[in-house]
Amino acid sequence: MFMQIAIGAIGIGIVLMVGYLVIAQVRDAMPVENGSETDEAIGDTQGVVFSGFGLIAVGIIVLAAFGLINVFR
């Protein structure tokens, strides 16, 4: 069960990272001025996606630590 959760977390992390890259490309391609409301909204979306990726990374680290504790117990 531990490995299934870890693999799922890795998959979610990859999806979040691809989403972050797509949002970054969209932000660069949009003809909006820097500092406009639309530009700030896209930046906020990038921040949320990146935060989600960070949370998944922390989850993977915790799962790995839990697995190592169980191996050496």
C-alpha positions as CSV (number, residue, x, y, z in Angstrom):
1,M,0.0,0.0,0.0
2,F,2.9,2.3,0.8
3,M,4.3,2.0,-2.8
4,Q,0.9,2.6,-4.4
5,I,0.4,5.9,-2.5
6,A,4.0,7.0,-3.3
7,I,3.5,6.2,-7.0
8,G,0.2,8.1,-7.0
9,A,1.8,11.1,-5.3
10,I,4.6,11.1,-7.9
11,G,2.0,11.0,-10.7
12,I,0.1,13.9,-9.2
13,G,3.4,15.8,-8.8
14,I,4.2,15.3,-12.5
15,V,0.7,16.5,-13.5
16,L,1.1,19.6,-11.3
17,M,4.5,20.4,-12.7
18,V,3.2,20.0,-16.3
19,G,0.3,22.3,-15.4
20,Y,2.7,24.9,-14.0
21,L,4.7,24.8,-17.2
22,V,1.6,25.2,-19.3
23,I,0.4,28.1,-17.2
24,A,3.8,29.8,-17.6
25,Q,3.6,29.4,-21.4
26,V,0.1,30.8,-21.5
27,R,1.2,33.7,-19.3
28,D,4.1,34.5,-21.6
29,A,1.9,34.2,-24.8
30,M,-1.0,36.5,-23.6
31,P,-0.9,40.0,-24.8
32,V,-1.4,41.6,-21.4
33,E,0.6,44.3,-19.7
34,N,2.7,43.4,-16.7
35,G,0.9,44.3,-13.5
36,S,-2.6,44.1,-14.9
37,E,-5.4,42.3,-13.2
38,T,-5.2,39.4,-15.6
39,D,-1.4,39.1,-15.3
40,E,-1.7,39.0,-11.5
41,A,-4.5,36.3,-11.6
42,I,-2.3,34.1,-13.8
43,G,0.6,34.7,-11.4
44,D,-1.6,33.7,-8.5
45,T,-2.6,30.5,-10.4
46,Q,1.0,29.7,-10.9
47,G,1.7,30.1,-7.2
48,V,-1.2,27.8,-6.3
49,V,0.0,25.1,-8.7
50,F,3.6,25.4,-7.4
51,S,2.4,25.2,-3.8
52,G,0.5,22.1,-4.6
53,F,3.6,20.6,-6.2
54,G,5.6,21.5,-3.0
55,L,3.0,19.8,-0.8
56,I,3.1,16.6,-2.9
57,A,6.9,16.7,-2.7
58,V,6.7,16.9,1.1
59,G,4.2,14.0,1.1
60,I,6.6,11.9,-0.9
61,I,9.4,12.6,1.5
62,V,7.2,11.7,4.5
63,L,6.1,8.5,2.8
64,A,9.8,7.6,2.1
65,A,10.7,8.2,5.7
66,F,7.8,6.1,6.9
67,G,8.9,3.3,4.6
68,L,12.5,3.5,5.8
69,I,11.3,3.3,9.4
70,N,9.3,0.2,8.7
71,V,12.2,-1.4,6.8
72,F,14.6,-1.0,9.7
73,R,12.1,-1.7,12.5
